[in-house]
């Protein structure tokens, strides 16, 4: 008997598939995963529409070289109220410092069910 896949497992699988497509420069695969209104918000604050981002991946202007995964945090696993503003600043500061030191991308993704009621 097959084991049912949880919503959490589906989200993690979708993230991992998306990242594999990014590293492989597979814009077509990414487009199949992302909604038309998807945007990528860069660390600079620039909000890039999906099709522009995919065009940059296709052209080689945007390239991803690693597929290392340190952690996946799903909102709701830890109540937002459990982390105060000072702790959040410490965590985010640590994350950004690590990213800048290692030139690795930091992604914050939001998923929504297409079947939500």
DAZI-V633834 format. One record per backbone hydrogen bond with DSSP energy under -1.0 kcal/mol. NH is the residue of the N-H (numbers start at 1). CO is the residue of the C=O. E is the energy in kcal/mol with one decimal. If there is no record, write none. Layout:
BEGIN
<<NH	CO	E> <NH	CO	E>>
END
This chain:
BEGIN
<<10	6	-2.1> <11	7	-2.3> <12	8	-2.4> <13	9	-2.3> <14	10	-2.4> <15	11	-2.5> <16	12	-2.5> <17	13	-2.4> <18	14	-2.5> <19	15	-2.5> <20	16	-2.2> <21	17	-2.3> <22	18	-2.1> <23	19	-2.4> <24	20	-2.1> <25	22	-1.3> <26	21	-2.9> <27	25	-1.2> <30	26	-2.1> <31	27	-2.7> <32	28	-1.5> <33	30	-1.1> <34	30	-1.8> <38	35	-1.7> <40	48	-2.6> <42	46	-2.8> <45	42	-2.3> <48	40	-3.1> <50	38	-1.7> <53	49	-2.4> <54	50	-2.8> <55	51	-2.0> <56	52	-2.0> <57	53	-1.9> <58	54	-2.7> <59	55	-2.3> <61	56	-1.1> <62	56	-2.0> <77	74	-2.6> <82	79	-2.1> <83	80	-1.4> <88	84	-2.6> <89	85	-2.5> <90	86	-2.1> <91	87	-2.7> <92	88	-3.1> <93	89	-2.7> <94	90	-2.2> <95	91	-2.5> <96	92	-3.0> <97	93	-2.3> <98	94	-2.3> <99	95	-2.4> <100	96	-2.8> <101	97	-2.3> <102	98	-1.8> <103	99	-1.8> <104	99	-1.1>>
END
